[in-house]
Amino acid sequence: MAARPPAPTELRRFSQRYGAEALLDRNSQSFRNGGLAHMRLDAAEIEERLLADSRLIRLPLVRAGSHVAVGDDEPSWQDILRHLQGQSAP
C-alpha cells in the first residue's frame, strides 16, 4: 500500500460494497496519531483520508474481478475463492 496506494476509483469500489467506515483501520498507528477517534467524519471525508494516507486502510484489501474483500470478511473470501475456482475450470 505504501509503494502503490489504491486509485480513487478502486477505493470507491470497496467503499460502495462495505461502506467507507469499514475500510478505516481503527487499530492503525496513523488512526491513533491523527486523532481520528475523536472526529465525526462522513463517508466522503473518510475516503479523502484513506486516499491521503493509505496506512489508514484496513487490510487485507483484495479484488478478484468484480469480487472484493476487506479484512476478515469470510463470506466475501469464500465468494472470491468460488470465483477463482470457476475461472480455472476447463
PDB file of N, CA, C and O in Angstrom:
ATOM      1  N   MET A   1       0.813  -1.196   0.000  1.00  0.00           N
ATOM      2  CA  MET A   1       0.000   0.000   0.000  1.00  0.00           C
ATOM      3  C   MET A   1       0.858   1.261   0.000  1.00  0.00           C
ATOM      4  O   MET A   1       0.527   2.238  -0.673  1.00  0.00           O
ATOM      5  N   ALA A   2       1.948   1.244   0.745  1.00  0.00           N
ATOM      6  CA  ALA A   2       2.782   2.441   0.808  1.00  0.00           C
ATOM      7  C   ALA A   2       3.428   2.715  -0.539  1.00  0.00           C
ATOM      8  O   ALA A   2       3.538   3.871  -0.948  1.00  0.00           O
ATOM      9  N   ALA A   3       3.861   1.659  -1.240  1.00  0.00           N
ATOM     10  CA  ALA A   3       4.517   1.838  -2.527  1.00  0.00           C
ATOM     11  C   ALA A   3       3.517   2.195  -3.620  1.00  0.00           C
ATOM     12  O   ALA A   3       3.816   2.997  -4.505  1.00  0.00           O
ATOM     13  N   ARG A   4       2.340   1.601  -3.556  1.00  0.00           N
ATOM     14  CA  ARG A   4       1.327   1.844  -4.586  1.00  0.00           C
ATOM     15  C   ARG A   4      -0.063   1.842  -3.956  1.00  0.00           C
ATOM     16  O   ARG A   4      -0.734   0.811  -3.928  1.00  0.00           O
ATOM     17  N   PRO A   5      -0.492   2.995  -3.453  1.00  0.00           N
ATOM     18  CA  PRO A   5      -1.830   3.063  -2.836  1.00  0.00           C
ATOM     19  C   PRO A   5      -2.916   2.859  -3.886  1.00  0.00           C
ATOM     20  O   PRO A   5      -2.671   3.051  -5.077  1.00  0.00           O
ATOM     21  N   PRO A   6      -4.114   2.470  -3.453  1.00  0.00           N
ATOM     22  CA  PRO A   6      -5.191   2.240  -4.416  1.00  0.00           C
ATOM     23  C   PRO A   6      -5.622   3.533  -5.103  1.00  0.00           C
ATOM     24  O   PRO A   6      -5.571   4.617  -4.522  1.00  0.00           O
ATOM     25  N   ALA A   7      -6.046   3.387  -6.348  1.00  0.00           N
ATOM     26  CA  ALA A   7      -6.578   4.529  -7.094  1.00  0.00           C
ATOM     27  C   ALA A   7      -7.920   4.923  -6.489  1.00  0.00           C
ATOM     28  O   ALA A   7      -8.595   4.083  -5.895  1.00  0.00           O
ATOM     29  N   PRO A   8      -8.317   6.179  -6.628  1.00  0.00           N
ATOM     30  CA  PRO A   8      -9.605   6.616  -6.071  1.00  0.00           C
ATOM     31  C   PRO A   8     -10.782   5.759  -6.520  1.00  0.00           C
ATOM     32  O   PRO A   8     -11.653   5.437  -5.711  1.00  0.00           O
ATOM     33  N   THR A   9     -10.823   5.386  -7.792  1.00  0.00           N
ATOM     34  CA  THR A   9     -11.943   4.566  -8.269  1.00  0.00           C
ATOM     35  C   THR A   9     -11.914   3.175  -7.644  1.00  0.00           C
ATOM     36  O   THR A   9     -12.962   2.599  -7.353  1.00  0.00           O
ATOM     37  N   GLU A  10     -10.722   2.640  -7.439  1.00  0.00           N
ATOM     38  CA  GLU A  10     -10.596   1.324  -6.817  1.00  0.00           C
ATOM     39  C   GLU A  10     -11.072   1.381  -5.360  1.00  0.00           C
ATOM     40  O   GLU A  10     -11.795   0.495  -4.904  1.00  0.00           O
ATOM     41  N   LEU A  11     -10.670   2.408  -4.647  1.00  0.00           N
ATOM     42  CA  LEU A  11     -11.082   2.565  -3.255  1.00  0.00           C
ATOM     43  C   LEU A  11     -12.598   2.738  -3.160  1.00  0.00           C
ATOM     44  O   LEU A  11     -13.230   2.204  -2.249  1.00  0.00           O
ATOM     45  N   ARG A  12     -13.171   3.474  -4.089  1.00  0.00           N
ATOM     46  CA  ARG A  12     -14.631   3.670  -4.083  1.00  0.00           C
ATOM     47  C   ARG A  12     -15.373   2.359  -4.318  1.00  0.00           C
ATOM     48  O   ARG A  12     -16.465   2.161  -3.786  1.00  0.00           O
ATOM     49  N   ARG A  13     -14.792   1.471  -5.103  1.00  0.00           N
ATOM     50  CA  ARG A  13     -15.417   0.161  -5.337  1.00  0.00           C
ATOM     51  C   ARG A  13     -15.575  -0.585  -4.013  1.00  0.00           C
ATOM     52  O   ARG A  13     -16.625  -1.171  -3.751  1.00  0.00           O
ATOM     53  N   PHE A  14     -14.548  -0.563  -3.192  1.00  0.00           N
ATOM     54  CA  PHE A  14     -14.610  -1.206  -1.882  1.00  0.00           C
ATOM     55  C   PHE A  14     -15.569  -0.458  -0.962  1.00  0.00           C
ATOM     56  O   PHE A  14     -16.330  -1.069  -0.212  1.00  0.00           O
ATOM     57  N   SER A  15     -15.524   0.865  -1.029  1.00  0.00           N
ATOM     58  CA  SER A  15     -16.384   1.689  -0.182  1.00  0.00           C
ATOM     59  C   SER A  15     -17.856   1.490  -0.512  1.00  0.00           C
ATOM     60  O   SER A  15     -18.695   1.478   0.389  1.00  0.00           O
ATOM     61  N   GLN A  16     -18.180   1.335  -1.785  1.00  0.00           N
ATOM     62  CA  GLN A  16     -19.567   1.107  -2.177  1.00  0.00           C
ATOM     63  C   GLN A  16     -20.075  -0.230  -1.655  1.00  0.00           C
ATOM     64  O   GLN A  16     -21.247  -0.360  -1.303  1.00  0.00           O
ATOM     65  N   ARG A  17     -19.210  -1.205  -1.607  1.00  0.00           N
ATOM     66  CA  ARG A  17     -19.615  -2.549  -1.144  1.00  0.00           C
ATOM     67  C   ARG A  17     -19.708  -2.613   0.377  1.00  0.00           C
ATOM     68  O   ARG A  17     -20.673  -3.150   0.920  1.00  0.00           O
ATOM     69  N   TYR A  18     -18.707  -2.067   1.062  1.00  0.00           N
ATOM     70  CA  TYR A  18     -18.605  -2.218   2.514  1.00  0.00           C
ATOM     71  C   TYR A  18     -18.948  -0.968   3.306  1.00  0.00           C
ATOM     72  O   TYR A  18     -19.247  -1.051   4.497  1.00  0.00           O
ATOM     73  N   GLY A  19     -18.908   0.188   2.659  1.00  0.00           N
ATOM     74  CA  GLY A  19     -19.046   1.455   3.366  1.00  0.00           C
ATOM     75  C   GLY A  19     -17.656   1.956   3.742  1.00  0.00           C
ATOM     76  O   GLY A  19     -16.779   1.163   4.087  1.00  0.00           O
ATOM     77  N   ALA A  20     -17.457   3.248   3.676  1.00  0.00           N
ATOM     78  CA  ALA A  20     -16.138   3.832   3.942  1.00  0.00           C
ATOM     79  C   ALA A  20     -15.652   3.507   5.348  1.00  0.00           C
ATOM     80  O   ALA A  20     -14.462   3.267   5.555  1.00  0.00           O
ATOM     81  N   GLU A  21     -16.551   3.499   6.298  1.00  0.00           N
ATOM     82  CA  GLU A  21     -16.199   3.222   7.693  1.00  0.00           C
ATOM     83  C   GLU A  21     -15.515   1.866   7.845  1.00  0.00           C
ATOM     84  O   GLU A  21     -14.587   1.732   8.642  1.00  0.00           O
ATOM     85  N   ALA A  22     -15.957   0.868   7.099  1.00  0.00           N
ATOM     86  CA  ALA A  22     -15.397  -0.475   7.197  1.00  0.00           C
ATOM     87  C   ALA A  22     -13.966  -0.544   6.668  1.00  0.00           C
ATOM     88  O   ALA A  22     -13.225  -1.465   7.011  1.00  0.00           O
ATOM     89  N   LEU A  23     -13.576   0.413   5.843  1.00  0.00           N
ATOM     90  CA  LEU A  23     -12.222   0.425   5.278  1.00  0.00           C
ATOM     91  C   LEU A  23     -11.211   1.081   6.212  1.00  0.00           C
ATOM     92  O   LEU A  23     -10.004   0.957   6.007  1.00  0.00           O
ATOM     93  N   LEU A  24     -11.686   1.759   7.209  1.00  0.00           N
ATOM     94  CA  LEU A  24     -10.839   2.507   8.127  1.00  0.00           C
ATOM     95  C   LEU A  24     -10.276   1.592   9.206  1.00  0.00           C
ATOM     96  O   LEU A  24     -11.026   0.967   9.955  1.00  0.00           O
ATOM     97  N   ASP A  25      -8.944   1.518   9.280  1.00  0.00           N
ATOM     98  CA  ASP A  25      -8.277   0.675  10.276  1.00  0.00           C
ATOM     99  C   ASP A  25      -8.145   1.461  11.581  1.00  0.00           C
ATOM    100  O   ASP A  25      -7.212   2.246  11.755  1.00  0.00           O
ATOM    101  N   ARG A  26      -9.082   1.240  12.482  1.00  0.00           N
ATOM    102  CA  ARG A  26      -9.098   1.956  13.760  1.00  0.00           C
ATOM    103  C   ARG A  26      -7.967   1.534  14.693  1.00  0.00           C
ATOM    104  O   ARG A  26      -7.714   2.195  15.700  1.00  0.00           O
ATOM    105  N   ASN A  27      -7.287   0.438  14.365  1.00  0.00           N
ATOM    106  CA  ASN A  27      -6.169  -0.021  15.190  1.00  0.00           C
ATOM    107  C   ASN A  27      -4.819   0.461  14.680  1.00  0.00           C
ATOM    108  O   ASN A  27      -3.788   0.172  15.286  1.00  0.00           O
ATOM    109  N   SER A  28      -4.818   1.188  13.577  1.00  0.00           N
ATOM    110  CA  SER A  28      -3.544   1.625  12.998  1.00  0.00           C
ATOM    111  C   SER A  28      -2.948   2.790  13.791  1.00  0.00           C
ATOM    112  O   SER A  28      -3.654   3.559  14.444  1.00  0.00           O
ATOM    113  N   GLN A  29      -1.642   2.883  13.708  1.00  0.00           N
ATOM    114  CA  GLN A  29      -0.936   3.974  14.371  1.00  0.00           C
ATOM    115  C   GLN A  29      -1.337   5.316  13.752  1.00  0.00           C
ATOM    116  O   GLN A  29      -1.445   6.320  14.456  1.00  0.00           O
ATOM    117  N   SER A  30      -1.556   5.330  12.448  1.00  0.00           N
ATOM    118  CA  SER A  30      -1.970   6.565  11.773  1.00  0.00           C
ATOM    119  C   SER A  30      -3.324   7.053  12.292  1.00  0.00           C
ATOM    120  O   SER A  30      -3.542   8.256  12.436  1.00  0.00           O
ATOM    121  N   PHE A  31      -4.226   6.119  12.569  1.00  0.00           N
ATOM    122  CA  PHE A  31      -5.535   6.477  13.114  1.00  0.00           C
ATOM    123  C   PHE A  31      -5.368   7.110  14.498  1.00  0.00           C
ATOM    124  O   PHE A  31      -5.940   8.160  14.788  1.00  0.00           O
ATOM    125  N   ARG A  32      -4.579   6.455  15.337  1.00  0.00           N
ATOM    126  CA  ARG A  32      -4.364   6.978  16.701  1.00  0.00           C
ATOM    127  C   ARG A  32      -3.632   8.317  16.686  1.00  0.00           C
ATOM    128  O   ARG A  32      -4.040   9.259  17.365  1.00  0.00           O
ATOM    129  N   ASN A  33      -2.557   8.400  15.917  1.00  0.00           N
ATOM    130  CA  ASN A  33      -1.754   9.623  15.880  1.00  0.00           C
ATOM    131  C   ASN A  33      -2.477  10.785  15.215  1.00  0.00           C
ATOM    132  O   ASN A  33      -2.197  11.946  15.513  1.00  0.00           O
ATOM    133  N   GLY A  34      -3.406  10.476  14.313  1.00  0.00           N
ATOM    134  CA  GLY A  34      -4.147  11.524  13.623  1.00  0.00           C
ATOM    135  C   GLY A  34      -5.323  12.066  14.408  1.00  0.00           C
ATOM    136  O   GLY A  34      -5.996  12.991  13.954  1.00  0.00           O
ATOM    137  N   GLY A  35      -5.581  11.502  15.585  1.00  0.00           N
ATOM    138  CA  GLY A  35      -6.676  11.963  16.416  1.00  0.00           C
ATOM    139  C   GLY A  35      -8.051  11.672  15.815  1.00  0.00           C
ATOM    140  O   GLY A  35      -9.028  12.342  16.152  1.00  0.00           O
ATOM    141  N   LEU A  36      -8.132  10.691  14.938  1.00  0.00           N
ATOM    142  CA  LEU A  36      -9.386  10.416  14.237  1.00  0.00           C
ATOM    143  C   LEU A  36     -10.466   9.814  15.133  1.00  0.00           C
ATOM    144  O   LEU A  36     -11.652   9.875  14.807  1.00  0.00           O
ATOM    145  N   ALA A  37     -10.061   9.238  16.248  1.00  0.00           N
ATOM    146  CA  ALA A  37     -11.050   8.639  17.151  1.00  0.00           C
ATOM    147  C   ALA A  37     -12.015   9.691  17.706  1.00  0.00           C
ATOM    148  O   ALA A  37     -13.128   9.363  18.117  1.00  0.00           O
ATOM    149  N   HIS A  38     -11.593  10.923  17.716  1.00  0.00           N
ATOM    150  CA  HIS A  38     -12.400  11.995  18.296  1.00  0.00           C
ATOM    151  C   HIS A  38     -13.129  12.823  17.237  1.00  0.00           C
ATOM    152  O   HIS A  38     -13.763  13.829  17.557  1.00  0.00           O
ATOM    153  N   MET A  39     -13.038  12.396  15.976  1.00  0.00           N
ATOM    154  CA  MET A  39     -13.660  13.154  14.890  1.00  0.00           C
ATOM    155  C   MET A  39     -14.890  12.418  14.366  1.00  0.00           C
ATOM    156  O   MET A  39     -14.939  11.188  14.359  1.00  0.00           O
ATOM    157  N   ARG A  40     -15.857  13.175  13.940  1.00  0.00           N
ATOM    158  CA  ARG A  40     -17.040  12.608  13.268  1.00  0.00           C
ATOM    159  C   ARG A  40     -16.874  12.910  11.784  1.00  0.00           C
ATOM    160  O   ARG A  40     -17.003  14.055  11.350  1.00  0.00           O
ATOM    161  N   LEU A  41     -16.586  11.861  11.015  1.00  0.00           N
ATOM    162  CA  LEU A  41     -16.337  12.020   9.588  1.00  0.00           C
ATOM    163  C   LEU A  41     -17.430  11.316   8.788  1.00  0.00           C
ATOM    164  O   LEU A  41     -17.847  10.211   9.136  1.00  0.00           O
ATOM    165  N   ASP A  42     -17.888  11.956   7.719  1.00  0.00           N
ATOM    166  CA  ASP A  42     -18.838  11.274   6.845  1.00  0.00           C
ATOM    167  C   ASP A  42     -18.059  10.406   5.854  1.00  0.00           C
ATOM    168  O   ASP A  42     -16.828  10.421   5.849  1.00  0.00           O
ATOM    169  N   ALA A  43     -18.767   9.658   5.023  1.00  0.00           N
ATOM    170  CA  ALA A  43     -18.125   8.714   4.107  1.00  0.00           C
ATOM    171  C   ALA A  43     -17.133   9.404   3.166  1.00  0.00           C
ATOM    172  O   ALA A  43     -16.042   8.885   2.930  1.00  0.00           O
ATOM    173  N   ALA A  44     -17.498  10.551   2.637  1.00  0.00           N
ATOM    174  CA  ALA A  44     -16.615  11.269   1.714  1.00  0.00           C
ATOM    175  C   ALA A  44     -15.335  11.718   2.420  1.00  0.00           C
ATOM    176  O   ALA A  44     -14.248  11.645   1.847  1.00  0.00           O
ATOM    177  N   GLU A  45     -15.468  12.177   3.655  1.00  0.00           N
ATOM    178  CA  GLU A  45     -14.290  12.606   4.411  1.00  0.00           C
ATOM    179  C   GLU A  45     -13.388  11.418   4.741  1.00  0.00           C
ATOM    180  O   GLU A  45     -12.163  11.539   4.705  1.00  0.00           O
ATOM    181  N   ILE A  46     -13.984  10.281   5.058  1.00  0.00           N
ATOM    182  CA  ILE A  46     -13.194   9.085   5.334  1.00  0.00           C
ATOM    183  C   ILE A  46     -12.432   8.673   4.079  1.00  0.00           C
ATOM    184  O   ILE A  46     -11.242   8.366   4.148  1.00  0.00           O
ATOM    185  N   GLU A  47     -13.109   8.663   2.935  1.00  0.00           N
ATOM    186  CA  GLU A  47     -12.449   8.310   1.680  1.00  0.00           C
ATOM    187  C   GLU A  47     -11.279   9.243   1.399  1.00  0.00           C
ATOM    188  O   GLU A  47     -10.216   8.794   0.972  1.00  0.00           O
ATOM    189  N   GLU A  48     -11.467  10.538   1.636  1.00  0.00           N
ATOM    190  CA  GLU A  48     -10.380  11.506   1.436  1.00  0.00           C
ATOM    191  C   GLU A  48      -9.186  11.172   2.316  1.00  0.00           C
ATOM    192  O   GLU A  48      -8.040  11.216   1.869  1.00  0.00           O
ATOM    193  N   ARG A  49      -9.461  10.840   3.560  1.00  0.00           N
ATOM    194  CA  ARG A  49      -8.383  10.482   4.496  1.00  0.00           C
ATOM    195  C   ARG A  49      -7.663   9.213   4.048  1.00  0.00           C
ATOM    196  O   ARG A  49      -6.436   9.135   4.108  1.00  0.00           O
ATOM    197  N   LEU A  50      -8.429   8.221   3.598  1.00  0.00           N
ATOM    198  CA  LEU A  50      -7.842   6.958   3.153  1.00  0.00           C
ATOM    199  C   LEU A  50      -6.961   7.169   1.926  1.00  0.00           C
ATOM    200  O   LEU A  50      -5.901   6.556   1.807  1.00  0.00           O
ATOM    201  N   LEU A  51      -7.398   8.032   1.019  1.00  0.00           N
ATOM    202  CA  LEU A  51      -6.596   8.312  -0.169  1.00  0.00           C
ATOM    203  C   LEU A  51      -5.340   9.108   0.174  1.00  0.00           C
ATOM    204  O   LEU A  51      -4.297   8.935  -0.457  1.00  0.00           O
ATOM    205  N   ALA A  52      -5.444   9.971   1.165  1.00  0.00           N
ATOM    206  CA  ALA A  52      -4.297  10.781   1.574  1.00  0.00           C
ATOM    207  C   ALA A  52      -3.273   9.979   2.367  1.00  0.00           C
ATOM    208  O   ALA A  52      -2.078  10.266   2.303  1.00  0.00           O
ATOM    209  N   ASP A  53      -3.730   8.980   3.113  1.00  0.00           N
ATOM    210  CA  ASP A  53      -2.831   8.179   3.952  1.00  0.00           C
ATOM    211  C   ASP A  53      -3.255   6.719   3.883  1.00  0.00           C
ATOM    212  O   ASP A  53      -4.152   6.298   4.613  1.00  0.00           O
ATOM    213  N   SER A  54      -2.626   5.955   3.022  1.00  0.00           N
ATOM    214  CA  SER A  54      -3.013   4.558   2.821  1.00  0.00           C
ATOM    215  C   SER A  54      -2.754   3.696   4.055  1.00  0.00           C
ATOM    216  O   SER A  54      -3.232   2.563   4.121  1.00  0.00           O
ATOM    217  N   ARG A  55      -2.007   4.209   5.032  1.00  0.00           N
ATOM    218  CA  ARG A  55      -1.781   3.452   6.269  1.00  0.00           C
ATOM    219  C   ARG A  55      -3.055   3.362   7.112  1.00  0.00           C
ATOM    220  O   ARG A  55      -3.105   2.607   8.083  1.00  0.00           O
ATOM    221  N   LEU A  56      -4.074   4.123   6.746  1.00  0.00           N
ATOM    222  CA  LEU A  56      -5.359   4.079   7.445  1.00  0.00           C
ATOM    223  C   LEU A  56      -6.287   2.979   6.912  1.00  0.00           C
ATOM    224  O   LEU A  56      -7.341   2.717   7.491  1.00  0.00           O
ATOM    225  N   ILE A  57      -5.891   2.343   5.814  1.00  0.00           N
ATOM    226  CA  ILE A  57      -6.749   1.348   5.173  1.00  0.00           C
ATOM    227  C   ILE A  57      -6.632   0.006   5.883  1.00  0.00           C
ATOM    228  O   ILE A  57      -5.538  -0.487   6.155  1.00  0.00           O
ATOM    229  N   ARG A  58      -7.776  -0.557   6.169  1.00  0.00           N
ATOM    230  CA  ARG A  58      -7.851  -1.877   6.797  1.00  0.00           C
ATOM    231  C   ARG A  58      -7.448  -2.941   5.784  1.00  0.00           C
ATOM    232  O   ARG A  58      -7.960  -2.974   4.664  1.00  0.00           O
ATOM    233  N   LEU A  59      -6.544  -3.793   6.180  1.00  0.00           N
ATOM    234  CA  LEU A  59      -6.030  -4.830   5.286  1.00  0.00           C
ATOM    235  C   LEU A  59      -6.435  -6.196   5.782  1.00  0.00           C
ATOM    236  O   LEU A  59      -6.754  -6.331   6.963  1.00  0.00           O
ATOM    237  N   PRO A  60      -6.440  -7.214   4.948  1.00  0.00           N
ATOM    238  CA  PRO A  60      -6.171  -7.153   3.514  1.00  0.00           C
ATOM    239  C   PRO A  60      -7.339  -6.567   2.737  1.00  0.00           C
ATOM    240  O   PRO A  60      -8.497  -6.629   3.151  1.00  0.00           O
ATOM    241  N   LEU A  61      -6.993  -6.011   1.624  1.00  0.00           N
ATOM    242  CA  LEU A  61      -7.938  -5.403   0.704  1.00  0.00           C
ATOM    243  C   LEU A  61      -7.706  -6.096  -0.639  1.00  0.00           C
ATOM    244  O   LEU A  61      -6.675  -5.884  -1.276  1.00  0.00           O
ATOM    245  N   VAL A  62      -8.663  -6.922  -1.071  1.00  0.00           N
ATOM    246  CA  VAL A  62      -8.441  -7.784  -2.228  1.00  0.00           C
ATOM    247  C   VAL A  62      -9.593  -7.667  -3.216  1.00  0.00           C
ATOM    248  O   VAL A  62     -10.762  -7.606  -2.837  1.00  0.00           O
ATOM    249  N   ARG A  63      -9.224  -7.638  -4.499  1.00  0.00           N
ATOM    250  CA  ARG A  63     -10.220  -7.637  -5.567  1.00  0.00           C
ATOM    251  C   ARG A  63      -9.855  -8.739  -6.548  1.00  0.00           C
ATOM    252  O   ARG A  63      -8.696  -8.876  -6.940  1.00  0.00           O
ATOM    253  N   ALA A  64     -10.845  -9.516  -6.939  1.00  0.00           N
ATOM    254  CA  ALA A  64     -10.702 -10.532  -7.982  1.00  0.00           C
ATOM    255  C   ALA A  64     -11.871 -10.343  -8.930  1.00  0.00           C
ATOM    256  O   ALA A  64     -12.980 -10.803  -8.657  1.00  0.00           O
ATOM    257  N   GLY A  65     -11.627  -9.672 -10.033  1.00  0.00           N
ATOM    258  CA  GLY A  65     -12.714  -9.319 -10.939  1.00  0.00           C
ATOM    259  C   GLY A  65     -13.639  -8.331 -10.260  1.00  0.00           C
ATOM    260  O   GLY A  65     -13.195  -7.284  -9.787  1.00  0.00           O
ATOM    261  N   SER A  66     -14.909  -8.652 -10.208  1.00  0.00           N
ATOM    262  CA  SER A  66     -15.869  -7.757  -9.549  1.00  0.00           C
ATOM    263  C   SER A  66     -16.078  -8.116  -8.085  1.00  0.00           C
ATOM    264  O   SER A  66     -16.893  -7.493  -7.404  1.00  0.00           O
ATOM    265  N   HIS A  67     -15.356  -9.106  -7.598  1.00  0.00           N
ATOM    266  CA  HIS A  67     -15.478  -9.571  -6.221  1.00  0.00           C
ATOM    267  C   HIS A  67     -14.437  -8.864  -5.353  1.00  0.00           C
ATOM    268  O   HIS A  67     -13.277  -8.737  -5.744  1.00  0.00           O
ATOM    269  N   VAL A  68     -14.859  -8.408  -4.182  1.00  0.00           N
ATOM    270  CA  VAL A  68     -13.951  -7.696  -3.282  1.00  0.00           C
ATOM    271  C   VAL A  68     -14.066  -8.248  -1.865  1.00  0.00           C
ATOM    272  O   VAL A  68     -15.095  -8.800  -1.476  1.00  0.00           O
ATOM    273  N   ALA A  69     -12.976  -8.084  -1.097  1.00  0.00           N
ATOM    274  CA  ALA A  69     -12.971  -8.487   0.313  1.00  0.00           C
ATOM    275  C   ALA A  69     -12.107  -7.508   1.094  1.00  0.00           C
ATOM    276  O   ALA A  69     -11.072  -7.045   0.615  1.00  0.00           O
ATOM    277  N   VAL A  70     -12.554  -7.205   2.304  1.00  0.00           N
ATOM    278  CA  VAL A  70     -11.821  -6.322   3.208  1.00  0.00           C
ATOM    279  C   VAL A  70     -11.696  -7.013   4.548  1.00  0.00           C
ATOM    280  O   VAL A  70     -12.685  -7.492   5.103  1.00  0.00           O
ATOM    281  N   GLY A  71     -10.486  -7.064   5.067  1.00  0.00           N
ATOM    282  CA  GLY A  71     -10.275  -7.642   6.387  1.00  0.00           C
ATOM    283  C   GLY A  71     -10.676  -9.100   6.448  1.00  0.00           C
ATOM    284  O   GLY A  71     -10.415  -9.867   5.521  1.00  0.00           O
ATOM    285  N   ASP A  72     -11.302  -9.474   7.530  1.00  0.00           N
ATOM    286  CA  ASP A  72     -11.629 -10.884   7.773  1.00  0.00           C
ATOM    287  C   ASP A  72     -13.080 -11.231   7.430  1.00  0.00           C
ATOM    288  O   ASP A  72     -13.728 -11.980   8.161  1.00  0.00           O
ATOM    289  N   ASP A  73     -13.583 -10.696   6.338  1.00  0.00           N
ATOM    290  CA  ASP A  73     -14.953 -10.950   5.883  1.00  0.00           C
ATOM    291  C   ASP A  73     -15.002 -12.315   5.184  1.00  0.00           C
ATOM    292  O   ASP A  73     -14.853 -12.400   3.965  1.00  0.00           O
ATOM    293  N   GLU A  74     -15.210 -13.366   5.958  1.00  0.00           N
ATOM    294  CA  GLU A  74     -15.145 -14.729   5.432  1.00  0.00           C
ATOM    295  C   GLU A  74     -16.104 -14.998   4.275  1.00  0.00           C
ATOM    296  O   GLU A  74     -15.698 -15.643   3.308  1.00  0.00           O
ATOM    297  N   PRO A  75     -17.366 -14.534   4.323  1.00  0.00           N
ATOM    298  CA  PRO A  75     -18.245 -14.779   3.171  1.00  0.00           C
ATOM    299  C   PRO A  75     -17.690 -14.194   1.863  1.00  0.00           C
ATOM    300  O   PRO A  75     -17.817 -14.813   0.807  1.00  0.00           O
ATOM    301  N   SER A  76     -17.086 -13.027   1.929  1.00  0.00           N
ATOM    302  CA  SER A  76     -16.513 -12.430   0.722  1.00  0.00           C
ATOM    303  C   SER A  76     -15.304 -13.217   0.234  1.00  0.00           C
ATOM    304  O   SER A  76     -15.099 -13.375  -0.970  1.00  0.00           O
ATOM    305  N   TRP A  77     -14.503 -13.712   1.182  1.00  0.00           N
ATOM    306  CA  TRP A  77     -13.348 -14.537   0.793  1.00  0.00           C
ATOM    307  C   TRP A  77     -13.828 -15.820   0.123  1.00  0.00           C
ATOM    308  O   TRP A  77     -13.238 -16.254  -0.867  1.00  0.00           O
ATOM    309  N   GLN A  78     -14.883 -16.429   0.644  1.00  0.00           N
ATOM    310  CA  GLN A  78     -15.428 -17.639   0.027  1.00  0.00           C
ATOM    311  C   GLN A  78     -15.945 -17.333  -1.382  1.00  0.00           C
ATOM    312  O   GLN A  78     -15.769 -18.137  -2.298  1.00  0.00           O
ATOM    313  N   ASP A  79     -16.576 -16.182  -1.550  1.00  0.00           N
ATOM    314  CA  ASP A  79     -17.070 -15.756  -2.858  1.00  0.00           C
ATOM    315  C   ASP A  79     -15.912 -15.606  -3.848  1.00  0.00           C
ATOM    316  O   ASP A  79     -16.016 -16.034  -4.997  1.00  0.00           O
ATOM    317  N   ILE A  80     -14.824 -15.005  -3.406  1.00  0.00           N
ATOM    318  CA  ILE A  80     -13.646 -14.844  -4.266  1.00  0.00           C
ATOM    319  C   ILE A  80     -13.075 -16.200  -4.642  1.00  0.00           C
ATOM    320  O   ILE A  80     -12.727 -16.428  -5.801  1.00  0.00           O
ATOM    321  N   LEU A  81     -12.977 -17.095  -3.681  1.00  0.00           N
ATOM    322  CA  LEU A  81     -12.451 -18.431  -3.971  1.00  0.00           C
ATOM    323  C   LEU A  81     -13.321 -19.175  -4.990  1.00  0.00           C
ATOM    324  O   LEU A  81     -12.807 -19.813  -5.909  1.00  0.00           O
ATOM    325  N   ARG A  82     -14.632 -19.084  -4.818  1.00  0.00           N
ATOM    326  CA  ARG A  82     -15.536 -19.724  -5.789  1.00  0.00           C
ATOM    327  C   ARG A  82     -15.345 -19.118  -7.177  1.00  0.00           C
ATOM    328  O   ARG A  82     -15.331 -19.832  -8.180  1.00  0.00           O
ATOM    329  N   HIS A  83     -15.200 -17.805  -7.224  1.00  0.00           N
ATOM    330  CA  HIS A  83     -14.983 -17.105  -8.493  1.00  0.00           C
ATOM    331  C   HIS A  83     -13.690 -17.583  -9.148  1.00  0.00           C
ATOM    332  O   HIS A  83     -13.675 -17.887 -10.341  1.00  0.00           O
ATOM    333  N   LEU A  84     -12.611 -17.651  -8.382  1.00  0.00           N
ATOM    334  CA  LEU A  84     -11.318 -18.066  -8.921  1.00  0.00           C
ATOM    335  C   LEU A  84     -11.322 -19.525  -9.350  1.00  0.00           C
ATOM    336  O   LEU A  84     -10.730 -19.874 -10.371  1.00  0.00           O
ATOM    337  N   GLN A  85     -11.982 -20.375  -8.582  1.00  0.00           N
ATOM    338  CA  GLN A  85     -12.060 -21.792  -8.943  1.00  0.00           C
ATOM    339  C   GLN A  85     -12.868 -21.965 -10.233  1.00  0.00           C
ATOM    340  O   GLN A  85     -12.551 -22.828 -11.051  1.00  0.00           O
ATOM    341  N   GLY A  86     -13.881 -21.171 -10.411  1.00  0.00           N
ATOM    342  CA  GLY A  86     -14.687 -21.235 -11.630  1.00  0.00           C
ATOM    343  C   GLY A  86     -13.908 -20.805 -12.861  1.00  0.00           C
ATOM    344  O   GLY A  86     -14.163 -21.289 -13.964  1.00  0.00           O
ATOM    345  N   GLN A  87     -12.959 -19.895 -12.674  1.00  0.00           N
ATOM    346  CA  GLN A  87     -12.139 -19.436 -13.795  1.00  0.00           C
ATOM    347  C   GLN A  87     -11.134 -20.492 -14.233  1.00  0.00           C
ATOM    348  O   GLN A  87     -10.801 -20.577 -15.415  1.00  0.00           O
ATOM    349  N   SER A  88     -10.654 -21.291 -13.301  1.00  0.00           N
ATOM    350  CA  SER A  88      -9.615 -22.265 -13.626  1.00  0.00           C
ATOM    351  C   SER A  88     -10.173 -23.584 -14.137  1.00  0.00           C
ATOM    352  O   SER A  88      -9.418 -24.444 -14.590  1.00  0.00           O
ATOM    353  N   ALA A  89     -11.483 -23.748 -14.069  1.00  0.00           N
ATOM    354  CA  ALA A  89     -12.082 -24.995 -14.553  1.00  0.00           C
ATOM    355  C   ALA A  89     -11.997 -25.067 -16.068  1.00  0.00           C
ATOM    356  O   ALA A  89     -12.164 -24.051 -16.742  1.00  0.00           O
ATOM    357  N   PRO A  90     -11.735 -26.271 -16.624  1.00  0.00           N
ATOM    358  CA  PRO A  90     -11.618 -26.394 -18.083  1.00  0.00           C
ATOM    359  C   PRO A  90     -12.936 -26.255 -18.782  1.00  0.00           C
ATOM    360  O   PRO A  90     -12.996 -26.336 -20.009  1.00  0.00           O
TER     361      PRO A  90
END
